[in-house]
């Protein structure tokens, strides 16, 4: 009797570039297998070994972090937030150029990666911008879409990171209009919003996930 095919997984949230660039600790080698006693449990080989076929890989920027933190940006400084986002975008591009992952930008890519069961198949990554601070203006949403971003979390419930670095006390009508315009621009350019993600079910198989619903709006 032939063995059953292993369960394939979709991970709804992985801070791959953030971890690789040293956002919370020393720079991590995401391209090498992890020793069994390693404190961190994520690397691209470990994901492959666990049959994770697709992940929402974040562009995760941090308001007010240390100046040495490549993922941090200064409060009220959209240029700094933009630069932090670009550094993480470049990490994904470099990893793709090395054949370590494949950035998914459409449903054809998604289906190809999901159905590729070869042992050396790269991880498929849907780019998720976690908090929209790197988008400096609503009009820039189209540019980020062209770079491959397909999901944007407009804000985050943490105290330190409302949209564009604004504090809660700054939530006046003008600022709110900027957020709404950015949201509308994301919708117009085909960028899925995190709070509107839909669970995807295809050919009777439910995509497994944690932390977020599976993405079909690519």
N, C-alpha and C positions, 0 to 999 in steps of 0.2 A: 504494500500500500504506500502510495506516495505521500510525502509529508505535506501538510497544509501550508499554504503560503503565509508568511508572517504578516501580522497586522501592520498596516502602514499608518503613519501618524501625521497629523498637521498640528504644529505648535503655534498657538495664537499670539505668542508674545515672547520674543527673544532679543535681549539687548546685545547683539553680537558685536557691533562696531564699538559701542560704549565700553564693553569689557576688553575688547582687543586693544583699544587706545589707552586703557588704564584709567577709565572714568571713576572707578571706586577702589582701585588697588593698583599694585604694579602692573605694567603692561603684560597681558596674557597672550600666549601663543595659541591662537585658535585653530591652527593648522596641524597640530600634533596630538596624538592620543594622550589621554590623561592617565597618570598613575592611579592606581586603585585607591590610594589614600589622599588624593588631592582634594583640597577644600572646595574647589569649584567643580561642578559636574558637567560643564558645557565646553565642548570643542566641536569643530566640524566632523572629525572622525567619530567622536562619541555619538553624535546625532545620527550619523550614517549607521553605526553599529546598532542603534536602537530603532532603526527603520523609520526615522523621521524623514519624510519625503519633502515636505513643504513647511516653511515657517514664516510668520510675519516678523521680519527683522526690523528693529526700530532704529530711527534716528532720534536718540534720546538726549536732549540737551538739559543742562542743569543751571538754574538761576543762582547766582551768588556763590558758586563754588570757588575753590582756590584758583589763583591766577595760573598756577602750573597745570591745572586740570584742562586737558584739551577739549573736554565736552562741556565746559562751563561757559557762562556769559554774564556780563554785568547787567544789573538792573537798569531798565530804561535805555538799553543800547541795542537796537535791532541789528546793527552791523555786526556786533559781537556775537549775537545769537545766530545770525546768518552764517558767519564764519565757522562756528562750532558745528552747525548742521552740515556744512560743506565738507568738513574733515571726516565726518562719519560716512557721508555719501561716497567720498573718495575711497574709503576703506572697502566698501562693498564693491565698487568698480574694480579696484585692484585685485580683490579676491576672485571676482568673476574672470578677470584677465588671466589669472593663474589656473583657471579651471576648477576652483574650489567650490564655487556656488554658481547658480544661474539666477539672475534677476528676472522675475516674472512680471511681464507688463501687459499680458492679454490672456484670454481664456485658452488660446491654442498652446501657449507656453505652459499654462497651468496643467492642462490635460496631458501634455507630453511628459512633464516632470512626474506627475502623479503616477503615470502608467509605466515609467521607466524603472524597472526592478533590477537592473544590473548592479553588481556589487560596487562598481566605481562611479555610479551615477552621482552627479553633484547635487547638493541640497538646493532646492528651489526656494527663493526668497521673494516675498512680496514686501516692498518697502513701506513701512509704517512710520510716519512722523508723529512721535508721541509728544503732543503739545506743539502748537503751530508757530512758536516764536521765531524759528528760522525764516518764515515767510514774512518778508518785510512789509509788503503791501498786498492788498487783495489781487492786484493785477499780476503779481509774481506767482500766483498759484499755477498758472499755465506753464511757467518755466520749470517749476518743480515737477509737474506732471511729465514734461518732456524729459526730465532726468530719470524718470522711472518710479517716482513716488505714486502709490496708488491708494493709500489710506492716510487720513490725517485725523488725529485726536485734537479737536479745536482747543481744548483746555484740559486741565487735570485737576482732580479734587484736592491735591496737596496744597498746603498753605503757601508754598514758595513759588508756584508756577502757574498763575493764570495767563491768559493769552497776552502775548507781546510783553511779558514781564510786568504787567500792571498790578498794583496792589489792590486789594478789595476796596480800599477807600477811594480808588481812582475810577470806580465803575460808573462814571457819569455817562450821560446820553451820547456824547461824541465818541467816547471810547467804545461803547456798546455798538455803535453804528459800524465802526471799523471791524469788529468781530463778526457782525452779521454779514457785512460785505465780503469778508474773507470766506466765510462759510458758503455764501452763494457762489463765489468764484470757484471754490473747490468743486461744488456740485456741477457748475457749468462746464468745467474742464474734465469731468469724469473722475475726480478724486473721491473715493468713498470716505465717509465720515465714520469714525469709530463707533459712535452711538447708534449708527444705522446699519451695522453689519448684519448680514443674514446668514443663518446656518445653511450650509450647502449640503444637499443630499443628491447623489448621482448614482445611477445604476443600482439603486437599492442599498448602497454602502454609505453609512454615515461617517463623515470625516471626524476623526477624533481630535480633540483640542483641549487646551487648558487656558483659563484666564480671559479668553475672548471668543467670540463666535467666529466660525470659519468665514473666510472672505470669498465672495463670488463676484464682487463688483470691480474686477480687474479689467 
